[in-house]
Amino acid sequence: MNELVILGAGKIGRMVCHLMASCGDYTVRLGDVAEAPVHQMAKKYRNVSGRVVDFADQRSLDDILKGAWAVISCAPFHCNPLIAERSKALGVHYFDLTEDVSVTNQVKKLAEGAKTLFAPQCGLAPGFITITANHLRKSMTEVSDLRLRVGALPRFPSNRLKYNLTWSTEGLINEYCHPCEAVLNGQLTTVPPLEQVEHLTIDGVEYEAFNTSGGLGTLAITLKDRVRNVNYKTIRYPGHCDLMKFLLHDLQMQEAQGQLKDIFERSLPATEQDQIVIFVSATGKVGGRLTERTYAKTIYHQDIDGENWSGIQITTAAGVTAIVDLLRAGKLPQSGFLKMETVDYEQFLQNRFGKYYA
């Protein structure tokens, strides 16, 4: 069996661990800064061993990575450059879930000359949504517009933000505060976050969507000479964007992100009763006729193997585990840097983990 390291035993890390430990083809070393969650998972699965790991310490990382086949980082995004560096040094395939553009650029540079695969941004957005957008594009000619939209939302919002914490609070704030890559009129550019608000209706529910950073992954660079307009926006319930602008701009919390994180985690309850709203639209020519093709899906929290998992846990974990599984099956390059848009859409959906998107 393939020896797999999972770093991070939070919401997503536990789901990744469950999928990989339960499928029968991997043994798992689970590492986290906290002792309780790794020991809990090690007790639950016979093929999982757990240990405390300092993500910022080279020796601690080397101890858990040595001899492994691959690592999946579910650690905070700012920990990933060192994890990727040690993975390269030890000949370990590397996967992460980051949306942060600068971190991805560092990983891309490390992939140069690597003998193993480096695959950042393997979750939902970027990740599956990137694969889907490129799949729709390839079915058309003269593609003018690609619109990618994703939202992780509570099913039963009860506060003024109409939002509950469903994933990393640090990651959430980060994507609200950094410039957003896009292709505009054929030119690679950046646009400000929390701007260009639009309204859309999916399955009879009204939402708003606005610019956030990181969701395109490498897609904008890949398609800048092929598609006139490419952009990514986060989906929320109407009114959320205005309140976030008040917090980040009017109250200047953008300059105090650590304090805002503390406020959110103190005041916004988490929820496992969530829904993941996915919308991808491509406009181009089919048979010479202007056509729009759309992928739209809402994925809810659900029971898997007798346990309730949230929608964000399922979709994020399914994204990265499917990519790892495709590598094991020989359906991905064995070295270098992997762009998510190069992954085959049909192979992804046919995978035992990718099926959660099917």
Helices and strands as residue ranges (DSSP letters): E 2-7, H 11-22, E 26-32, H 35-44, E 48-52, H 58-65, E 70-73, G 77-79, H 80-90, E 93-96, H 101-111, E 117-119, H 128-138, E 141-154, H 169-177, E 180-184, E 187-191, E 198-202, E 205-211, H 219-223, E 229-236, H 240-245, I 246-250, G 253-255, H 257-267, E 274-286, E 289-300, E 302-304, E 307-309, H 311-328, E 336-337, G 340-342, H 345-350, G 354-357
